[in-house]
Amino acid sequence: IKTRAVSAKQMPMSIPVQLLLLFASNQVGVVEPNLVCLDN
């Protein structure tokens, strides 16, 4: 979780990476208010 926040602040190009991680990880239940639950 902290990796996403840090990478997002450091590199703007890490945003698509976050989406890929979200798609690949279905077990991620804790979603920040800024992020949309892709599972649903």
N, CA, C and O of each residue as an XYZ file, in Angstrom:
160
protein
N       0.838     -1.198      0.000
C       0.000      0.000      0.000
C       0.875      1.251      0.000
O       0.648      2.183     -0.772
N       1.885      1.257      0.882
C       2.767      2.426      0.972
C       3.548      2.608     -0.332
O       3.907      3.728     -0.693
N       3.809      1.495     -1.040
C       4.548      1.571     -2.300
C       3.769      2.375     -3.335
O       4.343      3.178     -4.070
N       2.451      2.150     -3.388
C       1.623      2.869     -4.347
C       1.640      4.369     -4.068
O       1.773      5.186     -4.979
N       1.501      4.715     -2.781
C       1.467      6.129     -2.404
C       2.792      6.810     -2.728
O       2.813      7.898     -3.302
N       3.900      6.164     -2.358
C       5.230      6.729     -2.593
C       5.526      6.830     -4.087
O       6.010      7.861     -4.554
N       5.236      5.765     -4.839
C       5.527      5.756     -6.268
C       4.671      6.786     -6.996
O       5.114      7.400     -7.966
N       3.441      6.970     -6.520
C       2.544      7.929     -7.156
C       3.074      9.350     -6.988
O       2.967     10.173     -7.897
N       3.647      9.628     -5.816
C       4.175     10.965     -5.560
C       5.496     11.175     -6.292
O       5.782     12.281     -6.750
N       6.295     10.132     -6.406
C       7.604     10.253     -7.048
C       7.479     10.268     -8.576
O       8.009     11.161     -9.237
N       6.789      9.295     -9.120
C       6.679      9.204    -10.575
C       5.227      9.238    -11.040
O       4.432      8.391    -10.632
N       4.868     10.204    -11.887
C       3.519     10.286    -12.445
C       3.233      9.115    -13.378
O       2.076      8.750    -13.585
N       4.282      8.529    -13.939
C       4.108      7.417    -14.878
C       3.840      6.114    -14.143
O       3.650      5.071    -14.769
N       3.824      6.170    -12.819
C       3.566      4.970    -12.026
C       2.067      4.744    -11.876
O       1.636      3.708    -11.369
N       1.273      5.724    -12.320
C      -0.190      5.616    -12.209
C      -0.718      4.398    -12.962
O      -1.479      3.621    -12.385
N      -0.341      4.198    -14.249
C      -0.793      2.992    -14.966
C      -0.318      1.719    -14.286
O      -0.992      0.690    -14.341
N       0.842      1.789    -13.645
C       1.366      0.630    -12.912
C       0.432      0.284    -11.768
O       0.194     -0.891    -11.486
N      -0.094      1.299    -11.114
C      -1.048      1.077    -10.025
C      -2.268      0.343    -10.545
O      -2.755     -0.595     -9.914
N      -2.759      0.770    -11.699
C      -3.939      0.134    -12.287
C      -3.656     -1.330    -12.590
O      -4.491     -2.196    -12.331
N      -2.474     -1.605    -13.141
C      -2.101     -2.989    -13.451
C      -2.044     -3.821    -12.186
O      -2.496     -4.966    -12.163
N      -1.481     -3.237    -11.127
C      -1.390     -3.951     -9.848
C      -2.782     -4.222     -9.302
O      -3.037     -5.299     -8.764
N      -3.686     -3.259     -9.434
C      -5.056     -3.425     -8.943
C      -5.750     -4.532     -9.725
O      -6.441     -5.366     -9.139
N      -5.573     -4.546    -11.047
C      -6.191     -5.578    -11.882
C      -5.633     -6.951    -11.540
O      -6.372     -7.934    -11.476
N      -4.322     -7.011    -11.320
C      -3.677     -8.289    -11.027
C      -4.022     -8.767     -9.623
O      -4.144     -9.969     -9.388
N      -4.180     -7.833     -8.691
C      -4.472     -8.213     -7.306
C      -5.953     -8.055     -6.999
O      -6.451     -6.946     -6.811
N      -6.650     -9.194     -6.952
C      -8.072     -9.175     -6.625
C      -8.279     -9.200     -5.123
O      -9.380     -8.939     -4.639
N      -7.220     -9.515     -4.378
C      -7.326     -9.640     -2.931
C      -7.280     -8.273     -2.249
O      -7.539     -8.161     -1.050
N      -6.955     -7.249     -3.010
C      -6.875     -5.910     -2.416
C      -8.270     -5.409     -2.074
O      -9.013     -4.971     -2.952
N      -8.622     -5.475     -0.793
C      -9.954     -5.049     -0.354
C      -9.910     -3.635      0.187
O     -10.885     -2.892      0.079
N      -8.772     -3.261      0.771
C      -8.649     -1.915      1.336
C      -8.320     -0.923      0.226
O      -7.223     -0.934     -0.334
N      -9.291     -0.069     -0.078
C      -9.094      0.904     -1.158
C      -9.237      2.323     -0.618
O     -10.189      2.633      0.098
N      -8.289      3.172     -0.964
C      -8.345      4.556     -0.496
C      -9.519      5.273     -1.160
O      -9.944      4.893     -2.251
N     -10.049      6.319     -0.496
C     -11.189      7.068     -1.041
C     -10.893      7.647     -2.423
O     -11.811      7.862     -3.215
N      -9.640      7.894     -2.709
C      -9.270      8.441     -4.016
C      -9.296      7.367     -5.106
O      -9.448      7.667     -6.290
N      -9.145      6.098     -4.675
C      -9.113      5.008     -5.642
C     -10.485      4.371     -5.786
O     -11.244      4.293     -4.819
N     -10.803      3.916     -6.987
C     -12.103      3.275     -7.222
C     -11.941      1.764     -7.184
O     -10.965      1.223     -7.702
N     -12.909      1.081     -6.564
C     -12.845     -0.377     -6.438
C     -13.096     -1.013     -7.809
O     -14.236     -1.036     -8.274
N     -12.056     -1.526     -8.457
C     -12.200     -2.116     -9.785
C     -12.853     -3.491     -9.721
O     -13.439     -3.957    -10.698
N     -12.746     -4.141     -8.554
C     -13.321     -5.477     -8.415
C     -14.832     -5.435     -8.591
O     -15.428     -6.336     -9.182
N     -15.441     -4.379     -8.070
C     -16.893     -4.239     -8.168
C     -17.284     -3.673     -9.530
O     -18.470     -3.483     -9.802
